[in-house]
């Protein structure tokens, strides 16, 4: 299965140090996160529930 990676709308230009991409992995495999400047460097995987929890923390400003 080929993953369709999507770059964050908050990722900036060439000088931006915080570029991230998301991709839905195989069904039930979770959501992948990777550095868009190093796409071959591997990725972090979160389950659907973990991803939803992360988004809620980001919205509340408590993702630290």
C-alpha positions as CSV (number, residue, x, y, z in Angstrom):
1,X,0.0,0.0,0.0
2,X,1.3,3.4,-0.9
3,X,0.9,6.1,1.7
4,X,-0.4,9.5,0.6
5,X,1.6,12.0,2.8
6,X,0.1,15.4,3.4
7,X,2.2,18.4,4.5
8,X,0.9,20.5,7.4
9,X,-0.5,23.8,6.4
10,X,1.7,25.2,9.2
11,X,4.9,24.0,7.6
12,X,6.7,27.0,6.1
13,X,9.3,27.5,3.4
14,X,12.9,26.4,3.1
15,X,14.0,28.0,6.4
16,X,11.2,26.4,8.5
17,X,12.7,23.9,10.9
18,X,9.3,22.4,11.9
19,X,7.9,20.7,8.8
20,X,5.7,17.7,9.4
21,X,3.6,15.4,7.1
22,X,0.8,13.0,8.0
23,X,-0.2,9.9,6.3
24,X,-2.9,7.3,6.9
25,X,-1.2,3.9,7.0
26,X,-2.9,0.6,6.1
27,X,-6.4,0.1,7.6
28,X,-6.2,-0.2,11.4
29,X,-2.4,0.5,11.2
30,X,-2.8,4.1,12.4
31,X,-1.5,7.6,11.4
32,X,2.1,8.2,10.4
33,X,4.0,11.4,11.1
34,X,7.3,12.2,9.5
35,X,9.7,15.1,8.9
36,X,8.9,16.4,5.4
37,X,12.6,17.5,5.0
38,X,13.7,13.9,5.6
39,X,11.0,11.6,4.1
40,X,13.3,8.6,4.1
41,X,14.2,9.0,7.8
42,X,11.3,7.0,9.1
43,X,8.1,7.9,10.8
44,X,6.2,7.9,14.1
45,X,3.0,5.9,14.2
46,X,0.0,6.8,16.4
47,X,-3.3,4.8,16.7
48,X,-6.5,6.6,15.8
49,X,-7.3,7.2,19.5
50,X,-3.8,8.5,20.2
51,X,-4.0,10.8,17.2
52,X,-7.4,12.2,18.4
53,X,-6.0,12.7,21.9
54,X,-3.0,14.6,20.5
55,X,-5.2,16.9,18.4
56,X,-7.4,17.6,21.5
57,X,-4.2,18.5,23.5
58,X,-3.0,20.8,20.7
59,X,-6.4,22.6,20.5
60,X,-6.2,23.2,24.3
61,X,-2.6,24.3,24.1
62,X,-1.4,21.6,26.4
63,X,0.6,19.3,24.0
64,X,3.8,19.8,25.9
